[in-house]
Amino acid sequence: MHRFLEATAGEYMTRTVKTVTRDVLMRDLEKMFEADGFNAFPVRDNGDIVGLVTKFDFLNCFSFTPARMVPSYDDLMSKTVADVMTPEFIYVDAATRLPRVLQLMVEHRIKSLPILNAEQRLSGIISRNDVMRALAQCAQRPA
């Protein structure tokens, strides 16, 4: 376990990250979630990451209360990422130790964290699966 305590997000992150823009329609976002199997996409605007859109954000559109009228399915699917994304999101940098990444994921019940560099540019993303892989690899005894 000592190796896990020293491991960083940068060692286990996915470096090639698919992003979306604010104008992507919900119907297209749904297809992206299905095709890619991701739980979240960073939202990019002119090279900056301005939010995160998750499957939870997508599903939340279909959550209704007695005080909220139910729009048609087509109306909801015509919304854009900008309508549903989370503009304030938790992120880490590549040097963040994995125990801290794990703590953030558990405390905030999130499945992935964008990794931003010092210039606030996207470097990668780390998911629960990445952390689980790190735990398994770090638990193996060195050869």
C-alpha positions in Angstrom: 0.0 0.0 0.0 2.9 2.3 0.5 3.3 2.6 -3.3 -0.3 3.8 -3.6 0.3 6.5 -1.0 3.1 7.9 -3.2 1.4 7.5 -6.6 0.0 10.5 -8.4 -2.9 11.3 -10.6 -0.6 11.9 -13.5 0.8 8.4 -13.4 -2.7 6.8 -13.8 -4.7 9.4 -15.7 -6.1 9.0 -19.1 -4.2 11.6 -21.2 -6.4 11.6 -24.3 -9.7 13.1 -23.1 -12.8 13.6 -25.2 -14.5 16.9 -24.5 -17.7 18.6 -25.5 -18.7 22.2 -26.2 -21.5 24.1 -24.6 -23.7 23.8 -27.8 -23.8 20.0 -28.0 -27.4 18.9 -27.9 -28.6 16.4 -25.2 -29.5 13.9 -28.0 -25.9 14.0 -29.2 -24.6 13.8 -25.6 -26.6 10.7 -25.0 -25.0 9.1 -28.1 -21.6 10.0 -26.8 -22.2 8.6 -23.4 -23.4 5.3 -25.0 -20.6 5.1 -27.6 -17.7 6.0 -25.3 -18.9 4.5 -22.0 -17.6 7.6 -20.1 -19.4 9.0 -17.1 -18.4 12.6 -17.7 -17.1 14.9 -20.4 -15.2 18.2 -19.6 -16.9 21.1 -21.3 -14.5 23.2 -23.4 -14.9 26.8 -24.6 -12.1 28.4 -26.6 -9.5 26.0 -25.1 -10.7 26.5 -21.5 -12.5 24.0 -19.4 -15.6 25.8 -18.3 -17.5 22.9 -16.7 -18.2 19.2 -16.6 -21.2 17.3 -17.8 -22.0 14.0 -16.3 -24.5 11.2 -16.8 -26.1 12.5 -13.5 -26.5 16.0 -15.1 -28.1 14.3 -18.1 -30.5 12.3 -16.0 -31.3 15.2 -13.7 -33.2 16.8 -16.7 -35.7 14.1 -16.5 -36.2 14.4 -12.7 -39.6 16.1 -12.0 -41.2 17.5 -8.9 -44.9 18.5 -8.4 -43.8 22.1 -8.8 -42.0 21.4 -12.2 -44.0 20.9 -15.3 -43.0 17.9 -17.5 -41.7 19.1 -20.8 -41.8 16.8 -23.8 -38.9 14.3 -24.4 -38.0 16.1 -27.6 -37.8 19.5 -25.8 -35.5 18.0 -23.2 -33.3 16.3 -25.8 -33.0 19.7 -27.6 -31.4 21.3 -24.6 -27.7 22.0 -24.8 -24.8 21.0 -22.6 -24.7 24.6 -21.4 -28.2 24.1 -20.0 -27.3 21.0 -17.9 -23.5 21.1 -17.2 -22.0 21.7 -13.8 -20.0 24.9 -14.1 -18.3 24.6 -10.8 -16.4 21.3 -10.6 -13.7 19.6 -8.6 -10.4 19.0 -10.3 -6.9 18.1 -9.4 -3.4 18.5 -11.0 -1.1 15.7 -12.2 1.0 15.9 -9.0 -2.0 15.2 -6.7 -1.4 12.0 -4.7 -3.9 9.2 -5.3 -5.1 9.0 -1.7 -6.3 12.6 -2.1 -8.0 11.8 -5.4 -9.7 8.8 -3.8 -10.8 10.9 -0.9 -12.4 13.5 -3.2 -14.2 10.8 -5.2 -15.6 9.2 -2.1 -16.5 12.4 -0.2 -18.2 14.0 -3.2 -19.5 10.8 -4.8 -18.0 11.6 -8.1 -16.8 9.1 -10.7 -14.0 11.1 -12.4 -11.9 14.2 -12.0 -10.5 16.4 -14.7 -6.8 17.0 -14.3 -5.7 20.6 -15.1 -2.2 22.0 -15.4 -0.9 25.2 -13.9 -2.4 27.2 -16.8 -5.8 25.6 -16.1 -5.6 23.6 -19.3 -6.8 20.0 -19.5 -4.0 17.5 -19.0 -6.2 14.4 -18.6 -8.9 12.8 -16.5 -8.8 10.2 -13.7 -11.7 7.9 -13.1 -12.7 5.4 -10.4 -11.5 2.6 -12.7 -8.0 4.3 -12.9 -7.8 4.5 -9.1 -8.9 0.9 -8.7 -6.2 -0.1 -11.3 -3.6 1.8 -9.3 -4.7 0.1 -6.1 -4.3 -3.3 -7.6 -0.9 -2.5 -9.2 0.5 -0.9 -6.1 -0.6 -3.9 -4.0 1.4 -6.3 -6.1 4.8 -7.2 -4.7 7.7 -5.9 -6.6 9.5 -8.6 -8.7 
